[in-house]
Amino acid sequence: MSDFVKALPAADLPPGKGVELSVGGKAVALFNIEGSFYAISNTCMHRGGPLGQGFVEGRTVTCPWHSWMFDVATGQNVVNGDLKVPCYETRLEDGQVLVKVG
């Protein structure tokens, strides 16, 4: 899959929040950071925690299970930059957030 897929209406995700979604069959965590949308894998690489349920501060999401922190724009672990969850490109179109998962 190489096309963008509709994820949700932009109005449904307020700034500073994240949500868990299935986009194109992939578990995605989508975040609104000051009106910019970022998508990463919803699965924390430590123990599989749901990043979309995590606490968001700035561009950092903290996994609700064991407090691993990731930059939602790059997918990099905040403590160890060599660790990274997959990132997905996003764009806005007609009030919809689209995610490219392929």
Sequence and secondary structure as in RCSB ss.txt:
>XXXX:A:sequence
MSDFVKALPAADLPPGKGVELSVGGKAVALFNIEGSFYAISNTCMHRGGPLGQGFVEGRTVTCPWHSWMFDVATG
QNVVNGDLKVPCYETRLEDGQVLVKVG
>XXXX:A:secstr
  SEEEEEEGGGS TTEEEEEEETTEEEEEEEETTEEEEEESB TTT  BGGGSEEETTEEE TTT  EEETTT 
BBSS TT B  EEEEEEETTEEEEE  
